[in-house]
Amino acid sequence: MGFFVMMRCCNSMGLMLLLCVFGFWVLPTKGAGGESFLNNSSLPSSINVGALFTYDSFIGRAAKPAFVAAIEEVNADQSILRNTKLNIVFQDSDCSGFVGTMRALQLMENKVVAAIGPQSSGLGHIISHVANELHVPLLSFAATDPTLSSLQFPYFLRTTQNDNFQMKAIADFVSYCRWREVVAIFVDDEYGRNGVSVLGDALAKKRAKISYKAAITPGAGNSSISGLLASVNLMESRIFVVHVNPDSGLNIFSVAKSLGMMGSGYVWITTDWLLTALDSMEPLDTKTMDLLQGVVAFRHYTPESEKKRQFQARWKNFRSKESSRSDDGFNSYALYAYDSVWLVARALDVFFSQGNTVTFSSDPNLKNTNDSNIKLSALDVFDEGERFLQTILEINYTGLTGKIEFDSEKDRINPAYDVLNIKSTGPQRVGYWSNHTGFSVVPPETLYSKHSNTSAKNQRLNEIIWPGEVIKAPRGWVFPDNGKPLIIGVPNRVSYKYYASKDNNSLGVKGYCIDIFEAAVQLLPYPVPRTYVLYGDGKRNPSYDNLIGEVNANSFDVAVGDVTIITNRTKFVDFTQPYMESGLVVVAPVKGAKSSPWSFLKPFTIEMWAVTGALFLFVGAVIWILEHRFNEEFRGPPRRQIITVFWFSFSTMFFSHRENTVSTLGRFVLLIWLFVVLIINSSYTASLTSILTVQQLTSRIEGMDSLITSNEAIGVQDGSFAWKYLVNELNIAPSRIMLLKDEVEYLSALQRGPRGGGVAAIVDELPYIKALLSNSNCKFRTVGQEFTRTGWGFAFQRDSPLAVDMSTAILQLSEEGKLERIRKKWLTYDHECTMQISDTENYQISVQSFWGLFLICGIVWLIALTLFCWKVFWQYQRLRPEVSDEERTSEEAGSSSRPGRSLRAASFKDLIKVVDRREAEIKEMLREKSSKKLKASQSSAENSQSKHSETSIEAV
């Protein structure tokens, strides 16, 4: 991580390298040729590893004790590098690019097999070229610059996390809080610039952006920082992402505090530099904590473990030996430095176990420098460097910083960060971020076994206290306080001027749309300075698509007027909540319909007439079946009975049937049917009354479909989106479309008609048509249905946060009834006309309206017929034995060839006879049968008694 590089001397890498070369004349001369650390194929007695970092820095003061502790543990551990001692060669980069490069070259002179460092991303770019040339793996425990790529620098390996992931975490946090713009404050070096560049890419994926990049010169004083923050404070966004050095970054917050930028409404997000600084302070300064209250900071996540706690205790002992300062604290970079040493040691152990050797040879590219006082030939190439680098990449173990394993891009797997909220008592963790699941409130390692899920619903963080001790997340932006008003484009209409038009008032404009915009602005919790600018020449209505284009091109901040929300326009601007419904309709001339002698048939559809007639006949038949055995009026010759059924059926329509019902089932069926007839008659009467009394209007054009096929001229409003819609969506020839300027041209074109050079119909939006019809004495009507449904809204520049607040204000106006009051003020017409022509079919009654009632009738009839049939069949079963034996014998003798069929025929005839007999006769027959059975049973009893007596006498 390039925290400390102060490129004071120059900015050019080539010039820096040249200066480094001139500073290298102190290097001793070495002979050419290879030199081996192995003696007779035995393991070397010692191996050198380099360490390059800035001693006097937050990271350096934490890293050096960690290096010493790791070297001691490696050399004391007999399970690794058993007969080889690992030496570490320290070099101080002194927070200087020039000195750091010179020290890196001196480090390479010691024949190191690996170099750990640097902590500066800027220095990492320079000495990575040296590592590439000498084939020495360069393991950085603190350089997080994403542009230190494995493609350009194959020997560079990062043992900490790549800032690529940290910037993705910050972008996720911005999206989590639903912010759209941030201001990036960064140190102007490789570390700062490249990190912010990656942040911009990450935000773009979340539909957010960096609205302003504020670069701070490395080592800048408070006056320079104050001027920068003062300019930043004039910006719209109140979300500040700070990506600077830990040693000087706290100055930013002290200056921001003095400028009043640490209060309510502000959001400060920092990368891991802040926690590096705070962790390095022992104890924490209460003034510093009060200064940072509400800041959200990210920190490299390292899992808690017993081994980590033990190391931290040992680190304190080594710190007391290395430094006399008592305020040096422990930060996460000490862990990464410690794991880097162990990574090299484990890789060397594997490297030697595979039979590899360590040899160095002269670089042929440096041989030509022997005749110079600058002895670059002293630098040797690590012959097995590429093989050793591959061994390092294949290492897989768990260290103090978690699982150490590299992916194909040479990045640590499972990147994760702590999310901390700075409070007066100190940093408090509010959650974690991992590349696997996003934000969570449980440690990331507990989620790695589950499927990756970064959906918005799965994101969780604990409560955050924002600057000013605010619990609710700030809106994240304010209206810019830099004196620049909001430039509002207003269409300069020549028709329907009551929507938006020029005026001599203080605003310069007036109208229905203007009043709504002004009312919504008054509801915003902050002032919005604004200036209205008319768009158009005033001679014809301007093109609204061109007006939207001006907003997209930043000529206007917002377009206010009767602007329709359509799909193509939403691709370029953001619309507010619609404040008026709209949609395209067809207007055509109409004329009164002539009366028809068959109007009395129109109340019902053909299906309704057919079903109703069938039900009348069916109810007559049911009543006849139920009454035939009881009622003399339903008996007689067949011809008379058929007439009775027809008469009774249709006379119930007028409740004038003269036949009385006698049976219980018949009366019940008739009662239900008369109720149905009552409803049918009432509905018929109401529908016929509507048809005969309401004026019927007709038009040649029935709707959009008939207009398309007619090939006649169509009128549209000049400047409206209707022209493009008809041409592009409905494929109507442009030659058929006539542009009309105002209401006068509308009415004139409709009156002339297509034969007189006018139009057959007009296609326009509903609000305009309402006004047109009220001024036409109702000579025209809309035909067909509204074939698009849209609305009017205010168009803001893409991703403008003001659009969201204005939408909320419009909803509030609607809920409070203010929108309706504004509408009545501007859009109350003298003559209200029925919008659409009346259609006779609208008054017709169909079967669908009565199917429930008909279903009830059917169920009642079915129950009644079922009960009747069951009763008849029961009577038939009881009377069946009365059929005379002679009749049965004669029938069987006469049909001996087909006995089965004869029996069935006889049974069916008996059943018909039972059905046709009067109910009184059936009852009399049942009584007689019961009497006969009784007499027969008594006679049988007497005979059996007499026989018993005779038997007794004979026995005596």
Secondary structure, DSSP 8 states (H G I E B T S, - for coil): --SS----S-S-HHHHHHHHHHTTTTS----SS-EES-BTTB--SEEEEEEEE-SSSHHHHHHHHHHHHHHHHHHH-TTSSTT-EEEEEEEE-TT-HHHHHHHHHHHHTT--SEEE--S-HHHHHHHHHHHHHHT--EEESS---TTS-TTT-TTEEESS--HHHHHHHHHHHHHHTT--EEEEEEESSHHHHHHHHHHHHHHHTTT-EEEEEEEE-TT--HHHHHHHHHHHTTSSB-EEEEE--TTTTHHHHHHHHHTT-SSTT-EEEE-THHHHHHHTBSS--HHHHHHTTT-EEEEE-----HHHHHHHHHHHHHHHHH---S-B---HHHHHHHHHHHHHHHHHHHHHHTT---EEEE-GGGGGGTTSSS-GGG-EEETTHHHHHHHHHH--EEETTEEE-B-TTS-BSS-EEEEEEEETTEEEEEEEEETTTEEESS-GGGTTTS-----GGG-------BTTTB-S----B----SS--EEEEEE--SS-TTTSEE-SSSSSEESHHHHHHHHHHHTSSS---EEEEEES-SSS---HHHHHHHHHTTS-SEE-SS-B--HHHHTTEEE---SEEE-EEEEEE-EE----TTGGGTTB-HHHHHHHHHHHHHHHHHHHHHHTTT-GGG-S-HHHHHHHHHHHHHHGGGT-------SHHHHHHHHHHHHHHHHHHHHHHHHHHHHHHS--EE-S--SHHHHHHH---EEEETT-THHHIIIIIS---GGGEEEE-SHHHHHHHHHHTGGGTS-SEEEEEHHHHHHHHHTTTT-EEEES-----EEE--EEETT-HHHHHHHHHHHHHHHTTHHHHHHHHH---SS---SB---GGGG-B-GGGTHHHHHHHHHHHHHHHHHHHHHHHHHHHHHGGGS-HHHHHHHHHHTTTSHHHHHHHHHHHHHHHHHHS-HHHHHHHHHHHHHHHHHHHHHHHHHHHHHHHHHHHHH-
